Amino acid sequence: MAYTRESIREAVERAGDEHWQALIAHHVDAYPASRPTPGDVCRLEAERLNALGLGDAKEFELIETRVERVGPAIALTYVLLYRPLGIRLLTEPYRGYAQ
């Protein structure tokens, strides 16, 4: 099943409150500049992961999404369960959403 904005948000929340708060702070602290809202980031990430084919890959399960602030940007790291071997994998951090 393809990822949705809600499924990415749930994955951020599973990582812990500090990750969701980092996503909120990334948007709020930029005031008066406009950075994507947490909802926008979740939607865009769902679209990006689906375009990479991860949304329909039955052998992978999204466990959590970690958010770290890196200067004016954020780094998103995904923890995936590779079901055939039962191991957790970390993606390379995706840095973006600095506008």
Protein Blocks (a to p, Z undefined) as FASTA:
>chain_A
ZZdfklmmmmmmmnojklmmmmmmmmmmmpmbdcddfklmmmmmmmmmmmnommmmmkbc
cfbdcdddehjbccdddddddfknopacddddddehkZZ
